[in-house]
Amino acid sequence: MKALFLLGTLKTTASGKFSTTETLAELLIEKLKDHNVESEVVKLADHNIPPGTRSNMGQGDEWPQILQKMFAADIIIFATPIWWDNQSSLIQRVVERLDELNDKIVETGKSELLNKVGGIVITGGEDGAQHIIGNLANFMAWNGLTLPPAPSLSTLGVWADTKEELMQKFKSQTYTVGMATTLARNLAHMATLLKNNPIPTQEKGGQALR
């Protein structure tokens, strides 16, 4: 199985700065490997993703290629830092760019994201994680994704001078490791269930499609 992480850090690769959110996502990636799940991380800040509500905004738009990666994945993770009690502007951009798919599932009951599993990774310096989980979980569900029990991994107020030191701090926190372990297990299990028993869609005539 394949997992795709949409990483909403505002730090580009070119900046040379490590990302707290990316580091926490890597902890989840380690746990997903225990369930034979391969992961790919798309750092949104490295891509040209214009504002808009369509799947393709024209020349130079790199979102369509990212969207194809989403369609090919079994598990899709939104990973975001907290900025002023909300998800990052880049994750909000993803929400807006997926709006066209949301229209489709409302109109037809079908979605390219149906039978895929969603999860959430959040980091921040203060509270706000529950608010973001609620926002993103609602959005994911209305775009066809299935969320497992305990669908999020979050840490607040954890900082370090280096990525290696930060990862050590995460791994020293029993609760954080427990959340990552549980989320990885639930994501992989739910993805397996949906592969073997996909949610049917319904045509106007009543015939079920798979």
PEJOTA-V392507 format. One line per field, one symbol per residue. phi: phi as a letter, one per 30 degrees, with the letter a starting at -180 (. if undefined). psi: psi as a letter, one per 30 degrees, with the letter a starting at -180 (. if undefined). burial: + if it has 16 or more other ideal C-beta (glycine too) atoms within 10 Angstrom, else -. A space follows every 10 residues. Layout:
phi=???
psi=???
burial=???
This chain:
phi=.bcccccced dddddicdcd ddddddddde ddddchcdbb ccdeddbdbd dlbcdbcjei dcdedddddd dddcbbcccb dcbhibdddd ddddeddded ddeddddcic adcdicccbb bbbacadkdd ddedddddde ddcjdccdeh dbbbbbicba dbddddddde ddcedddddd dddddddddd ddddddbddd cbdedjddcb
psi=lkkkkjjgkf kleffgklke eeeeeeeeee eeefghkkkk kjjeffljjl llglfjgakf kfeeeeeeee fflfkkkjkk lkjhglllfe eeeeeefgee eeeeeeefgl kffkglkklk kkllfllfee eeeeeeeeee efgfkkklki glklkkgjll fleeeeeeee ffjeeeeeee eeeeeeeeee eeeeefikkl lkleffkkl.
burial=+-++++++++ +------+++ ++++++++++ ++--+-+-+- -++++---+- -+--+-+--- +-+--++--+ --++++++++ +++---++-+ +++++-++-- ++-++---+- ++++++++++ ++++---++- -++-+++-++ --++++++-- +++++--+-- -----++--+ -----++-++ ++++++++-+ ++-+------ +---------
